Amino acid sequence: MEVEKRSYGVDVSSYNASDLSSMANSGAKFAIVKLSEGTGYQNPNAQGQIQSAKANNMLTMGYHYGRFSSNSNVAVQEGNYAVNSAKAVGLNVGSYLALDYEQGSGNETGGDAGANTTAILAFLDTIVSAGYQPLLYSGAALLKSKIDTGKVLAKYPNCLWVASYPVSGATSEANFGYFPSMNGIVIWQFTDNWRGLNVDGNISLIDLKTDGKPVAQPSKPAVKQSTPQSFVDDLGDTWYKEEGKFYPNGTINIRYGARTTSDIIGTVTKGDCVKYDAYSRHGGYVWIRQPRENGQYGFLVCRQGNDPWGEFK
C-alpha cells in the first residue's frame, strides 16, 4: 500500500475509540496506532484500531512508547516486546513501527545524548531485524538537543516523525511556514486536535509505502539508498534533494549562487509559486534551488533563522 507525499494522517492510543471511520472520512490516509509501552503495557484498543484502519483503507502503522531511557539492554527488551505486541494485534511485518521517545512516564531523556542515541539505535535495530520499517518520534527540541539524529539518520535515512505545533487548538491544515527545519523528517505531527476530532494530526513529507515484505537490517548503511539524497556543491555547502513549492510572503531576490553576495538574476513576489528541487542550510539561512529553463539554477532564501519568508505547499 502507498500513501502519497503531503497526505494527512492521525495517531491514536487508548484515549481514542476503536472505530477510526470519522477520521478516514475527514481525509486521514494513514493511522499510527499505539501498541505498547515499556515491557508491561499494551493498548487495549490497538487491535480494533488496526482493524478499523485497514477496513477504511488507511495505511496502518504502529508505535511503542519507550521507557528504557539510555539503557541499551532494556531497549532491546522493549524492541522485542513491541514486535510481539505488533504481531499480536495484526500489524503486518513490513509496516512502519515507530519508537516514541520523550521525557516522562518513566522515560528519562536528560542524560548524555550519545547514550540516548545508542539505546535508541538498539531498539530500532531490534524491530528492523524482525522485518518492520523504523521510525523515531519525538518533539523537535528534544531531537535537536538530546539525540544525535545525524547518527540515527546515517543508519536509517528518512526515519524521523517530529512533533512541532505552530498554534494551539483545532487545526485543519499544516502550515509549512512553521515547518521544523530538520533533516530526515518523514512525518510531521502539527496539531493535537486535527479538524476538531481531538486526535493528533500529521502530514507525510515523503511517499509512505508498505508491501508486506520483511525489511532486512542493513549491514552497510551507506548502501541503503540506491541514489544519494544529499550532495555537496562547489562552495562546500550540503544540499538535500526535495521537490516542492514555495510561496513567498514578500519580494525575494533570486541569485546566481546560494550566497547573499551572489549576483541577482531575478525576483519573486507575494503570490508567486517557486518550484524547487533541493534545499540547504548555511550562513543563518535556508536556501532553496530553483531549476530554470536554460538548464541552470536560481537560488533564493526561504527562511532566516526561525523566521519563514513564505509558505511551503
Secondary structure as UniProt FT lines:
FT   STRAND          2..3
FT   TURN            5..6
FT   STRAND          8..12
FT   TURN            14..15
FT   HELIX           21..25
FT   TURN            26..27
FT   STRAND          30..37
FT   TURN            38..40
FT   STRAND          41..42
FT   TURN            44..45
FT   HELIX           46..55
FT   TURN            56..57
FT   STRAND          59..65
FT   TURN            69..70
FT   HELIX           72..88
FT   TURN            89..90
FT   TURN            93..94
FT   STRAND          96..100
FT   TURN            105..106
FT   HELIX           113..129
FT   TURN            130..131
FT   STRAND          133..139
FT   HELIX           140..145
FT   HELIX           149..155
FT   STRAND          160..163
FT   HELIX           176..178
FT   TURN            183..184
FT   STRAND          185..191
FT   TURN            195..196
FT   STRAND          200..204
FT   STRAND          208..209
FT   HELIX           221..223
FT   STRAND          230..232
FT   TURN            234..235
FT   STRAND          238..248
FT   STRAND          252..255
FT   TURN            260..261
FT   STRAND          264..268
FT   TURN            270..271
FT   STRAND          274..282
FT   TURN            283..284
FT   STRAND          285..291
FT   TURN            293..294
FT   STRAND          297..304
FT   TURN            305..306
FT   STRAND          307..308
FT   STRAND          310..312
//
